[in-house]
Amino acid sequence: MKIALVNPHWQFEGSIYFGCREPHLPIELGVSKQMLEAAGHAVLLIDAHMFALSHADIAAELNSFQPDIAVITTAPTYLFWRCAPPELRVPQQLALAIRDCAPLLVAVGPHGSTTPRAAFTKLGVDIVVMGECEETLVRLARGERDGVAGICYREDGEIRVIGGPQAAKFIDQAPLVWPAEMIARHHHHHHRFEAAPLGPGAEVEASRGCPYNCTFCAKQNFRNAYRKRGPDSVLEEVGGLEKQGVEYIYFIDEIFLPNEALLQGLVGRGLKFGVQTRIDLWRPHMLELLGKAGCVSIEAGVESLTPEGREHLAKRCKMTTQELAERLAEAKRHVPFVQANLIEMAEDEADMVQSWREQMLAAGVWANDPVPLFPYPGSPDYTRLWGEPDDLGWERAHEHYLAQFTNFSDIQEEQPRHLHELEVQR
């Protein structure tokens, strides 16, 4: 079989999208390519975002390759599956442009994982994959369909949803190897602020899932169970990236937990890296090791400054707000840039938030202006408001968000547009 894996050229005009808008390595497609090639298939990975390719450019590459299956993703890389653009405009336009370039068109991503029927209908594809896609794509490449859990397709005029979102084993994932030309174009260093880039950046996945179930996190239907790769595999992948000239990596893990073996293996390399984590899980000696290993950026989820707010978010945090502040200040002694993420919460008074932010700034820690919460389908917050998401789940959440908030974060459009204005109406 010949399989093409396509990362769209992402555009975000009018979107409420929270994530970074720079190109990142499409890790879900990179892992899929690795597993498909190991199974004996020929694979073409097209990263239209990294290489700024038009629909015509993509179609030309596909027509030259003549794939049996073409796969598109509905969110910019695994790093942002939890905060995907609600609209499907970009993958819709891509699907229309390449519809005739392959006999079988498959979509993967968080939209199909949460609302498979809606994603299937909006995209006009042949199959939607629910959950982590790599192992399912290998089965589809073998020609399987009947009995394959975690897919949505049309049969006898009816849309069928088989099982639910699937999770890959992951712990035995081999080190990823990326094409040199892709790494050379990867100029962005995600969430790095202490120095200007001197060489390429990259992203690495050391673990998947999270042992916590915070209400705002859209991971219930994919990447939920916590799994961790062995340190030797991760270090081999990091070593390969270093040989390609990478000077900074970002661990895309939902939660980068203290991992002494991995951190010890990073000490002395001269490599810089960033992580997203919970500061309450790190003891002072592990923060010191984190800094020695090369960490220059911590994005720490604090979310709320009151016990009531953290309880509302199901944070299961045992520290007080002052203890969190002290641990963040301790982290800043070892890591050049530390950020405390805050969410706009009714329990947190504006004066208290401003005072705490000033306290953190005095300690060298950046705490963001609290951002409004989007109730992503697949998050406990969505379920608490409306129950399990139906085919209008994304529309319902989007309209609720636009009606509730008039001020948005500084990375969003000043006036986001409604979903029906962004998407192609089929």
Secondary structure, 3 states (H helix, E strand, C coil): CEEEEEECCCCCCCCCCCCCCCCCCCHHHHHHHHHHHHCCCEEEEEECCCCCCCHHHHHHHHHHHCCCEEEEECCCCHHHHHHCCCCCHHHHHHHHHHHHHCCEEEEECHHHHHCHHHHHHHHCCCEEECECCHHHHHHHHCCCCCCCCCEEEEECCEEEEECCCECCCCCCCCCCCCCHHHHHHCCCCCCCCCCCCCCCEEEECCEECCCCCCCCCCCCCCCCCCEECCHHHHHHHHHHHHHCCCCEEEECCCCCCCCHHHHHHHCCCCCEEEEEECHHHCCHHHHHHHHHHCEEEEEEEEECCCHHHHHHCCCCCCCCHHHHHHHHHHHHCCCCEEEEEEECCCCCCHHHHHHHHHHHHHCCCEECCCECCCCCCCCHHHHHHHCCCCCCHHHHHHHHHHHHCCCCCCCCCCCCCCHHHHCCCC
